[in-house]
């Protein structure tokens, strides 16, 4: 099995580009992928979370990479990163302004 290294770089929170609207917060998580020496730079996934409650996050497959990937593990890691940098979810986001950028690096590995 191939080893995937994900280097999370930044998160754009509450952006219309990722689906923000009155009932949900749309955000975009940017990262680099390294899969067996092949680099994919500035790949992203969109994250949607309801403004009310603590329901699971919706995480899209990565945009900018369409090869083999353990999608369930990947989505769990994106959710973990997002919750870490935003303070947990809607309650941690509070009343943030649109297009709030969080620059925080986190590196993880998993099997494709």
The first five atom37 places (N, CA, C, CB, O) and aatype in JSON, in Angstrom:
{
  "aatype": [20, 20, 20, 20, 20, 20, 20, 20, 20, 20, 20, 20, 20, 20, 20, 20, 20, 20, 20, 20, 20, 20, 20, 20, 20, 20, 20, 20, 20, 20, 20, 20, 20, 20, 20, 20, 20, 20, 20, 20, 20, 20, 20, 20, 20, 20, 20, 20, 20, 20, 20, 20, 20, 20, 20, 20, 20, 20, 20, 20, 20, 20, 20, 20, 20, 20, 20, 20, 20, 20, 20, 20, 20, 20, 20, 20, 20, 20, 20, 20, 20, 20, 20, 20, 20, 20, 20, 20, 20, 20, 20, 20, 20, 20, 20, 20, 20, 20, 20, 20, 20, 20, 20, 20, 20, 20, 20, 20, 20, 20, 20, 20],
  "atom_mask": [
    [1, 1, 1, 1, 1],
    [1, 1, 1, 1, 1],
    [1, 1, 1, 1, 1],
    [1, 1, 1, 1, 1],
    [1, 1, 1, 1, 1],
    [1, 1, 1, 1, 1],
    [1, 1, 1, 1, 1],
    [1, 1, 1, 1, 1],
    [1, 1, 1, 1, 1],
    [1, 1, 1, 1, 1],
    [1, 1, 1, 1, 1],
    [1, 1, 1, 1, 1],
    [1, 1, 1, 1, 1],
    [1, 1, 1, 1, 1],
    [1, 1, 1, 1, 1],
    [1, 1, 1, 1, 1],
    [1, 1, 1, 1, 1],
    [1, 1, 1, 1, 1],
    [1, 1, 1, 1, 1],
    [1, 1, 1, 1, 1],
    [1, 1, 1, 1, 1],
    [1, 1, 1, 1, 1],
    [1, 1, 1, 1, 1],
    [1, 1, 1, 1, 1],
    [1, 1, 1, 1, 1],
    [1, 1, 1, 1, 1],
    [1, 1, 1, 1, 1],
    [1, 1, 1, 1, 1],
    [1, 1, 1, 1, 1],
    [1, 1, 1, 1, 1],
    [1, 1, 1, 1, 1],
    [1, 1, 1, 1, 1],
    [1, 1, 1, 1, 1],
    [1, 1, 1, 1, 1],
    [1, 1, 1, 1, 1],
    [1, 1, 1, 1, 1],
    [1, 1, 1, 1, 1],
    [1, 1, 1, 1, 1],
    [1, 1, 1, 1, 1],
    [1, 1, 1, 1, 1],
    [1, 1, 1, 1, 1],
    [1, 1, 1, 1, 1],
    [1, 1, 1, 1, 1],
    [1, 1, 1, 1, 1],
    [1, 1, 1, 1, 1],
    [1, 1, 1, 1, 1],
    [1, 1, 1, 1, 1],
    [1, 1, 1, 1, 1],
    [1, 1, 1, 1, 1],
    [1, 1, 1, 1, 1],
    [1, 1, 1, 1, 1],
    [1, 1, 1, 1, 1],
    [1, 1, 1, 1, 1],
    [1, 1, 1, 1, 1],
    [1, 1, 1, 1, 1],
    [1, 1, 1, 1, 1],
    [1, 1, 1, 1, 1],
    [1, 1, 1, 1, 1],
    [1, 1, 1, 1, 1],
    [1, 1, 1, 1, 1],
    [1, 1, 1, 1, 1],
    [1, 1, 1, 1, 1],
    [1, 1, 1, 1, 1],
    [1, 1, 1, 1, 1],
    [1, 1, 1, 1, 1],
    [1, 1, 1, 1, 1],
    [1, 1, 1, 1, 1],
    [1, 1, 1, 1, 1],
    [1, 1, 1, 1, 1],
    [1, 1, 1, 1, 1],
    [1, 1, 1, 1, 1],
    [1, 1, 1, 1, 1],
    [1, 1, 1, 1, 1],
    [1, 1, 1, 1, 1],
    [1, 1, 1, 1, 1],
    [1, 1, 1, 1, 1],
    [1, 1, 1, 1, 1],
    [1, 1, 1, 1, 1],
    [1, 1, 1, 1, 1],
    [1, 1, 1, 1, 1],
    [1, 1, 1, 1, 1],
    [1, 1, 1, 1, 1],
    [1, 1, 1, 1, 1],
    [1, 1, 1, 1, 1],
    [1, 1, 1, 1, 1],
    [1, 1, 1, 1, 1],
    [1, 1, 1, 1, 1],
    [1, 1, 1, 1, 1],
    [1, 1, 1, 1, 1],
    [1, 1, 1, 1, 1],
    [1, 1, 1, 1, 1],
    [1, 1, 1, 1, 1],
    [1, 1, 1, 1, 1],
    [1, 1, 1, 1, 1],
    [1, 1, 1, 1, 1],
    [1, 1, 1, 1, 1],
    [1, 1, 1, 1, 1],
    [1, 1, 1, 1, 1],
    [1, 1, 1, 1, 1],
    [1, 1, 1, 1, 1],
    [1, 1, 1, 1, 1],
    [1, 1, 1, 1, 1],
    [1, 1, 1, 1, 1],
    [1, 1, 1, 1, 1],
    [1, 1, 1, 1, 1],
    [1, 1, 1, 1, 1],
    [1, 1, 1, 1, 1],
    [1, 1, 1, 1, 1],
    [1, 1, 1, 1, 1],
    [1, 1, 1, 1, 1],
    [1, 1, 1, 1, 1],
    [1, 1, 1, 1, 1]
  ],
  "atom_positions": [
    [[0.83, -1.2, 0.0], [0.0, 0.0, 0.0], [0.87, 1.25, 0.0], [-0.95, 0.0, 1.22], [1.92, 1.31, 0.64]],
    [[0.41, 2.23, -0.73], [1.13, 3.51, -0.8], [0.9, 4.3, 0.48], [0.68, 4.32, -2.03], [-0.19, 4.28, 1.06]],
    [[1.94, 5.01, 0.9], [1.84, 5.91, 2.05], [1.56, 7.32, 1.54], [3.14, 5.87, 2.92], [2.25, 7.82, 0.66]],
    [[0.54, 7.94, 2.11], [0.15, 9.3, 1.75], [0.6, 10.23, 2.87], [-1.41, 9.4, 1.52], [0.3, 9.99, 4.04]],
    [[1.31, 11.28, 2.52], [1.65, 12.33, 3.47], [0.84, 13.56, 3.12], [3.2, 12.64, 3.46], [0.91, 14.07, 1.99]],
    [[0.08, 14.04, 4.07], [-0.73, 15.25, 3.88], [-0.12, 16.34, 4.75], [-2.25, 15.01, 4.25], [0.04, 16.17, 5.95]],
    [[0.22, 17.45, 4.12], [0.72, 18.61, 4.85], [-0.36, 19.69, 4.77], [2.09, 19.12, 4.27], [-0.45, 20.42, 3.78]],
    [[-1.16, 19.77, 5.83], [-2.18, 20.82, 5.89], [-1.47, 22.16, 6.04], [-3.19, 20.57, 7.07], [-0.53, 22.28, 6.82]],
    [[-1.93, 23.17, 5.29], [-1.28, 24.48, 5.28], [-2.14, 25.59, 5.88], [-0.91, 24.85, 3.88], [-1.7, 26.35, 6.75]],
    [[-3.38, 25.66, 5.41], [-4.24, 26.77, 5.85], [-5.7, 26.42, 5.65], [-3.9, 28.07, 5.08], [-6.06, 25.47, 4.96]],
    [[-6.53, 27.23, 6.3], [-7.97, 27.03, 6.23], [-8.63, 28.39, 5.99], [-8.52, 26.36, 7.54], [-8.37, 29.35, 6.72]],
    [[-9.45, 28.47, 4.99], [-10.24, 29.66, 4.69], [-11.64, 29.39, 5.23], [-10.25, 30.0, 3.14], [-12.36, 28.54, 4.71]],
    [[-12.02, 30.13, 6.27], [-13.26, 29.86, 7.0], [-14.35, 30.84, 6.57], [-13.03, 29.96, 8.52], [-14.1, 32.02, 6.34]],
    [[-15.56, 30.3, 6.46], [-16.76, 31.1, 6.18], [-16.65, 31.82, 4.84], [-16.99, 32.11, 7.3], [-16.74, 33.04, 4.77]],
    [[-16.46, 31.04, 3.78], [-16.33, 31.62, 2.45], [-17.44, 31.12, 1.54], [-14.95, 31.29, 1.85], [-17.79, 29.94, 1.55]],
    [[-17.99, 32.01, 0.76], [-19.04, 31.65, -0.18], [-18.53, 30.63, -1.21], [-19.59, 32.9, -0.9], [-19.3, 29.8, -1.69]],
    [[-17.25, 30.69, -1.55], [-16.66, 29.76, -2.51], [-16.84, 28.31, -2.08], [-15.17, 30.06, -2.69], [-16.93, 27.41, -2.91]],
    [[-16.88, 28.08, -0.77], [-17.01, 26.72, -0.23], [-18.42, 26.42, 0.26], [-16.02, 26.51, 0.9], [-18.65, 25.4, 0.9]],
    [[-19.37, 27.3, -0.02], [-20.76, 27.01, 0.3], [-21.33, 27.69, 1.54], [-20.91, 25.59, 0.46], [-22.37, 27.26, 2.04]],
    [[-20.68, 28.73, 2.05], [-21.26, 29.44, 3.19], [-22.59, 30.07, 2.83], [-20.3, 30.51, 3.71], [-22.75, 30.65, 1.76]],
    [[-23.51, 29.93, 3.74], [-24.81, 30.57, 3.59], [-25.4, 30.75, 4.99], [-25.77, 29.72, 2.67], [-24.72, 30.49, 5.99]],
    [[-26.61, 31.18, 5.05], [-27.24, 31.49, 6.33], [-27.26, 30.3, 7.3], [-28.63, 31.97, 6.11], [-27.1, 30.49, 8.5]],
    [[-27.45, 29.09, 6.78], [-27.61, 27.93, 7.65], [-26.34, 27.11, 7.84], [-28.67, 27.06, 7.11], [-26.3, 26.24, 8.71]],
    [[-25.31, 27.37, 7.02], [-24.08, 26.58, 7.18], [-22.84, 27.41, 6.92], [-24.1, 25.38, 6.25], [-22.88, 28.41, 6.21]],
    [[-21.75, 26.97, 7.51], [-20.45, 27.6, 7.3], [-19.69, 26.74, 6.31], [-19.65, 27.76, 8.66], [-19.47, 25.55, 6.54]],
    [[-19.3, 27.34, 5.21], [-18.48, 26.64, 4.22], [-17.04, 27.12, 4.35], [-19.01, 26.88, 2.79], [-16.78, 28.32, 4.37]],
    [[-16.13, 26.19, 4.42], [-14.72, 26.51, 4.56], [-13.91, 25.69, 3.57], [-14.23, 26.26, 6.01], [-14.4, 24.7, 3.04]],
    [[-12.68, 26.1, 3.33], [-11.81, 25.39, 2.4], [-10.47, 25.15, 3.09], [-11.62, 26.2, 1.07], [-9.83, 26.08, 3.58]],
    [[-10.07, 23.87, 3.13], [-8.8, 23.46, 3.75], [-7.81, 23.17, 2.63], [-8.99, 22.2, 4.68], [-8.07, 22.35, 1.75]],
    [[-6.66, 23.86, 2.66], [-5.62, 23.7, 1.64], [-4.49, 22.84, 2.2], [-5.08, 25.08, 1.18], [-4.13, 22.95, 3.37]],
    [[-3.94, 21.99, 1.34], [-2.88, 21.08, 1.78], [-2.09, 20.6, 0.58], [-3.47, 19.88, 2.55], [-2.5, 20.78, -0.57]],
    [[-0.94, 19.98, 0.86], [-0.12, 19.33, -0.16], [-0.21, 17.83, 0.09], [1.36, 19.83, -0.12], [-0.29, 17.39, 1.24]],
    [[-0.18, 17.05, -0.98], [-0.17, 15.59, -0.88], [1.15, 15.08, -1.46], [-1.38, 14.96, -1.64], [1.63, 15.57, -2.48]],
    [[1.72, 14.1, -0.8], [2.87, 13.38, -1.33], [2.51, 11.9, -1.28], [4.2, 13.68, -0.51], [2.28, 11.34, -0.21]],
    [[2.46, 11.29, -2.46], [2.11, 9.88, -2.55], [3.22, 9.18, -3.32], [0.72, 9.67, -3.23], [3.34, 9.33, -4.54]],
    [[4.02, 8.41, -2.59], [5.15, 7.68, -3.17], [6.03, 8.6, -4.01], [4.65, 6.52, -4.02], [6.42, 8.24, -5.12]],
    [[6.35, 9.78, -3.48], [7.24, 10.71, -4.16], [6.57, 11.63, -5.16], [8.29, 9.95, -4.84], [7.22, 12.54, -5.67]],
    [[5.32, 11.42, -5.46], [4.59, 12.32, -6.37], [3.95, 13.43, -5.54], [3.49, 11.54, -7.19], [3.21, 13.17, -4.6]],
    [[4.26, 14.67, -5.91], [3.78, 15.84, -5.18], [2.55, 16.46, -5.85], [4.89, 16.88, -5.05], [2.52, 16.63, -7.07]],
    [[1.56, 16.78, -5.05], [0.38, 17.51, -5.48], [0.27, 18.7, -4.54], [-0.93, 16.6, -5.47], [-0.01, 18.54, -3.35]],
    [[0.49, 19.91, -5.07], [0.6, 21.12, -4.26], [-0.68, 21.94, -4.33], [1.8, 21.97, -4.71], [-1.32, 22.04, -5.39]],
    [[-1.05, 22.52, -3.2], [-2.23, 23.4, -3.09], [-3.52, 22.7, -3.49], [-2.03, 24.63, -3.94], [-4.38, 23.29, -4.15]],
    [[-3.64, 21.45, -3.08], [-4.89, 20.7, -3.23], [-5.82, 21.21, -2.13], [-4.65, 19.12, -3.12], [-5.35, 21.75, -1.13]],
    [[-7.12, 21.05, -2.3], [-8.03, 21.51, -1.24], [-9.25, 20.61, -1.14], [-8.47, 22.95, -1.49], [-9.59, 19.87, -2.06]],
    [[-9.89, 20.71, 0.01], [-11.17, 20.06, 0.26], [-12.09, 21.08, 0.92], [-11.01, 18.77, 1.15], [-11.64, 21.89, 1.73]],
    [[-13.35, 21.04, 0.56], [-14.33, 21.94, 1.19], [-14.96, 21.24, 2.38], [-15.41, 22.37, 0.17], [-15.17, 20.03, 2.39]],
    [[-15.26, 22.04, 3.39], [-15.86, 21.55, 4.63], [-17.13, 22.35, 4.88], [-14.87, 21.67, 5.84], [-17.12, 23.58, 4.82]],
    [[-18.22, 21.65, 5.14], [-19.48, 22.31, 5.5], [-19.9, 21.87, 6.89], [-20.6, 22.0, 4.45], [-19.82, 20.69, 7.24]],
    [[-20.35, 22.84, 7.67], [-20.83, 22.54, 9.02], [-22.07, 23.4, 9.27], [-19.71, 22.82, 10.09], [-22.11, 24.58, 8.92]],
    [[-23.08, 22.8, 9.9], [-24.29, 23.55, 10.25], [-23.95, 24.6, 11.28], [-25.39, 22.61, 10.78], [-23.15, 24.35, 12.18]],
    [[-24.53, 25.77, 11.16], [-24.27, 26.85, 12.11], [-24.82, 26.53, 13.51], [-24.88, 28.16, 11.6], [-24.33, 27.07, 14.5]],
    [[-25.81, 25.67, 13.59], [-26.4, 25.28, 14.87], [-26.08, 23.82, 15.13], [-27.95, 25.52, 14.87], [-26.19, 22.99, 14.23]],
    [[-25.68, 23.5, 16.33], [-25.44, 22.1, 16.69], [-24.02, 21.64, 16.43], [-26.37, 21.23, 15.94], [-23.18, 22.38, 15.93]],
    [[-23.77, 20.39, 16.79], [-22.44, 19.82, 16.66], [-22.49, 18.55, 15.8], [-21.84, 19.51, 18.05], [-21.93, 17.52, 16.17]],
    [[-23.17, 18.64, 14.66], [-23.3, 17.48, 13.78], [-21.98, 17.22, 13.06], [-24.44, 17.7, 12.75], [-21.11, 18.09, 13.03]],
    [[-21.83, 16.04, 12.49], [-20.6, 15.74, 11.74], [-20.39, 16.74, 10.61], [-20.65, 14.31, 11.19], [-21.35, 17.27, 10.05]],
    [[-19.16, 16.97, 10.28], [-18.83, 17.87, 9.19], [-18.97, 17.15, 7.85], [-17.41, 18.43, 9.36], [-18.75, 15.95, 7.76]],
    [[-19.33, 17.9, 6.84], [-19.31, 17.37, 5.48], [-17.97, 17.74, 4.86], [-20.49, 17.92, 4.63], [-17.61, 18.91, 4.82]],
    [[-17.23, 16.75, 4.36], [-15.92, 16.98, 3.76], [-15.93, 16.42, 2.34], [-14.78, 16.34, 4.62], [-16.24, 15.25, 2.14]],
    [[-15.59, 17.25, 1.37], [-15.54, 16.79, -0.02], [-14.26, 16.01, -0.28], [-15.65, 17.99, -0.98], [-13.28, 16.16, 0.45]],
    [[-14.25, 15.19, -1.33], [-12.98, 14.59, -1.76], [-12.01, 15.7, -2.17], [-13.2, 13.58, -2.94], [-12.44, 16.82, -2.46]],
    [[-10.72, 15.41, -2.2], [-9.75, 16.46, -2.54], [-9.93, 16.95, -3.98], [-8.32, 15.94, -2.35], [-10.2, 16.16, -4.88]],
    [[-9.78, 18.24, -4.17], [-9.83, 18.85, -5.5], [-8.38, 19.11, -5.92], [-10.7, 20.19, -5.51], [-7.64, 19.8, -5.21]],
    [[-7.99, 18.57, -7.05], [-6.62, 18.72, -7.51], [-5.86, 17.4, -7.46], [-5.9, 19.76, -6.69], [-4.69, 17.34, -7.82]],
    [[-6.54, 16.35, -7.0], [-5.97, 15.0, -6.98], [-7.12, 14.02, -7.15], [-5.18, 14.71, -5.64], [-8.13, 14.12, -6.46]],
    [[-6.97, 13.08, -8.08], [-8.05, 12.12, -8.3], [-7.54, 10.67, -8.34], [-8.78, 12.44, -9.59], [-8.18, 9.81, -8.94]],
    [[-6.41, 10.41, -7.72], [-5.86, 9.06, -7.68], [-6.41, 8.27, -6.5], [-4.35, 9.1, -7.61], [-7.35, 8.69, -5.84]],
    [[-5.8, 7.11, -6.24], [-6.25, 6.26, -5.14], [-6.05, 6.94, -3.79], [-5.5, 4.92, -5.16], [-5.05, 7.62, -3.56]],
    [[-7.02, 6.75, -2.91], [-6.98, 7.39, -1.59], [-8.0, 6.7, -0.7], [-7.27, 8.92, -1.7], [-9.09, 6.35, -1.14]],
    [[-7.65, 6.49, 0.55], [-8.62, 5.99, 1.53], [-9.46, 7.19, 1.95], [-7.9, 5.29, 2.78], [-9.11, 7.92, 2.88]],
    [[-10.58, 7.38, 1.26], [-11.39, 8.59, 1.44], [-11.91, 8.74, 2.86], [-12.55, 8.57, 0.47], [-11.95, 9.86, 3.38]],
    [[-12.31, 7.67, 3.48], [-12.84, 7.75, 4.85], [-11.78, 8.26, 5.82], [-13.36, 6.38, 5.31], [-12.06, 9.12, 6.66]],
    [[-10.57, 7.74, 5.72], [-9.48, 8.2, 6.59], [-9.14, 9.65, 6.27], [-8.23, 7.3, 6.42], [-8.97, 10.46, 7.18]],
    [[-9.05, 9.97, 4.99], [-8.74, 11.33, 4.57], [-9.76, 12.32, 5.13], [-8.72, 11.42, 3.05], [-9.37, 13.34, 5.7]],
    [[-11.04, 12.03, 4.98], [-12.07, 12.94, 5.47], [-12.0, 13.1, 6.98], [-13.45, 12.44, 5.05], [-12.23, 14.19, 7.49]],
    [[-11.7, 12.03, 7.7], [-11.54, 12.12, 9.15], [-10.37, 13.02, 9.54], [-11.33, 10.74, 9.74], [-10.46, 13.75, 10.53]],
    [[-9.29, 12.96, 8.78], [-8.12, 13.81, 9.07], [-8.41, 15.28, 8.76], [-6.91, 13.34, 8.27], [-7.98, 16.16, 9.5]],
    [[-9.13, 15.54, 7.67], [-9.52, 16.92, 7.36], [-10.4, 17.47, 8.48], [-10.26, 16.99, 5.99], [-10.23, 18.6, 8.91]],
    [[-11.35, 16.65, 8.94], [-12.23, 17.08, 10.03], [-11.42, 17.36, 11.3], [-13.31, 16.01, 10.31], [-11.67, 18.35, 11.98]],
    [[-10.46, 16.5, 11.62], [-9.62, 16.7, 12.8], [-8.85, 18.02, 12.69], [-8.63, 15.51, 12.97], [-8.84, 18.81, 13.64]],
    [[-8.21, 18.25, 11.55], [-7.47, 19.5, 11.34], [-8.39, 20.7, 11.48], [-6.8, 19.5, 9.94], [-8.06, 21.67, 12.18]],
    [[-9.54, 20.65, 10.82], [-10.48, 21.76, 10.85], [-10.92, 22.09, 12.28], [-11.71, 21.44, 9.99], [-10.94, 23.25, 12.68]],
    [[-11.26, 21.06, 13.03], [-11.69, 21.28, 14.41], [-10.55, 21.83, 15.27], [-12.23, 19.98, 15.02], [-10.79, 22.63, 16.17]],
    [[-9.32, 21.4, 15.0], [-8.18, 21.91, 15.76], [-7.95, 23.39, 15.51], [-6.92, 21.12, 15.4], [-7.74, 24.16, 16.46]],
    [[-7.99, 23.8, 14.25], [-7.65, 25.19, 13.94], [-8.8, 26.16, 14.18], [-7.21, 25.3, 12.51], [-8.57, 27.36, 14.34]],
    [[-10.04, 25.68, 14.2], [-11.18, 26.58, 14.38], [-11.74, 26.57, 15.79], [-12.26, 26.23, 13.41], [-12.63, 27.37, 16.1]],
    [[-11.26, 25.7, 16.63], [-11.75, 25.67, 18.0], [-12.89, 24.7, 18.21], [-12.18, 27.03, 18.4], [-13.6, 24.8, 19.22]],
    [[-13.1, 23.76, 17.3], [-14.05, 22.69, 17.55], [-15.25, 22.61, 16.66], [-14.51, 22.8, 18.89], [-15.79, 21.51, 16.49]],
    [[-15.71, 23.67, 16.09], [-16.92, 23.62, 15.26], [-17.65, 24.94, 15.32], [-17.85, 22.48, 15.7], [-17.01, 25.96, 15.59]],
    [[-18.95, 24.97, 15.09], [-19.69, 26.23, 15.04], [-19.53, 27.08, 16.3], [-21.14, 25.95, 14.82], [-19.39, 28.3, 16.2]],
    [[-19.54, 26.46, 17.46], [-19.41, 27.24, 18.7], [-18.04, 27.91, 18.77], [-19.61, 26.34, 19.93], [-17.92, 29.05, 19.23]],
    [[-17.01, 27.22, 18.32], [-15.66, 27.78, 18.31], [-15.49, 28.88, 17.28], [-14.65, 26.7, 18.06], [-14.62, 29.74, 17.43]],
    [[-16.3, 28.85, 16.24], [-16.18, 29.86, 15.18], [-16.79, 31.19, 15.59], [-16.83, 29.36, 13.92], [-16.33, 32.24, 15.15]],
    [[-17.81, 31.13, 16.42], [-18.46, 32.37, 16.85], [-18.96, 33.17, 15.66], [-17.5, 33.21, 17.68], [-19.44, 32.61, 14.68]],
    [[-18.83, 34.45, 15.75], [-19.29, 35.34, 14.67], [-18.1, 35.86, 13.88], [-20.12, 36.52, 15.24], [-17.85, 37.07, 13.84]],
    [[-17.37, 34.97, 13.27], [-16.19, 35.36, 12.5], [-16.62, 36.04, 11.2], [-15.3, 34.14, 12.19], [-17.67, 35.75, 10.64]],
    [[-15.77, 36.93, 10.74], [-16.01, 37.59, 9.47], [-15.81, 36.61, 8.32], [-15.09, 38.81, 9.31], [-15.09, 35.62, 8.47]],
    [[-16.44, 36.87, 7.2], [-16.23, 35.99, 6.03], [-14.76, 36.0, 5.6], [-17.12, 36.44, 4.86], [-14.05, 36.98, 5.8]],
    [[-14.35, 34.9, 5.02], [-13.0, 34.75, 4.46], [-11.89, 34.93, 5.49], [-12.81, 35.73, 3.34], [-10.87, 35.57, 5.22]],
    [[-12.11, 34.37, 6.66], [-11.12, 34.38, 7.73], [-10.08, 33.3, 7.42], [-11.8, 34.13, 9.14], [-10.43, 32.14, 7.25]],
    [[-8.8, 33.67, 7.35], [-7.73, 32.74, 6.99], [-6.96, 32.34, 8.24], [-6.79, 33.36, 5.95], [-6.52, 33.18, 9.02]],
    [[-6.81, 31.02, 8.42], [-6.01, 30.48, 9.52], [-4.83, 29.76, 8.89], [-6.86, 29.5, 10.45], [-5.01, 28.8, 8.13]],
    [[-3.62, 30.22, 9.19], [-2.4, 29.57, 8.7], [-1.86, 28.69, 9.82], [-1.33, 30.63, 8.23], [-1.37, 29.21, 10.83]],
    [[-1.94, 27.39, 9.66], [-1.41, 26.47, 10.65], [-1.05, 25.17, 9.95], [-2.43, 26.22, 11.8], [-1.89, 24.54, 9.3]],
    [[0.21, 24.76, 10.09], [0.68, 23.55, 9.43], [0.5, 22.33, 10.34], [2.15, 23.69, 9.02], [0.71, 22.4, 11.55]],
    [[0.11, 21.23, 9.72], [0.0, 19.95, 10.41], [0.31, 18.88, 9.37], [-1.45, 19.74, 11.06], [-0.23, 18.9, 8.27]],
    [[1.18, 17.93, 9.73], [1.57, 16.87, 8.81], [1.08, 15.53, 9.36], [3.12, 16.85, 8.6], [1.3, 15.21, 10.53]],
    [[0.41, 14.75, 8.5], [-0.1, 13.43, 8.88], [0.22, 12.45, 7.75], [-1.65, 13.47, 9.17], [0.42, 12.83, 6.6]],
    [[0.25, 11.16, 8.12], [0.46, 10.11, 7.13], [-0.56, 9.0, 7.33], [1.9, 9.55, 7.21], [-1.01, 8.75, 8.45]],
    [[-0.92, 8.34, 6.22], [-1.81, 7.2, 6.27], [-1.63, 6.37, 5.02], [-3.27, 7.64, 6.44], [-0.99, 6.81, 4.06]],
    [[-2.19, 5.17, 5.01], [-2.11, 4.32, 3.83], [-3.23, 4.65, 2.85], [-2.16, 2.83, 4.22], [-4.39, 4.82, 3.24]],
    [[-2.84, 4.73, 1.57], [-3.83, 5.04, 0.52], [-4.82, 3.89, 0.41], [-3.14, 5.3, -0.86], [-5.74, 3.94, -0.41]]
  ]
}
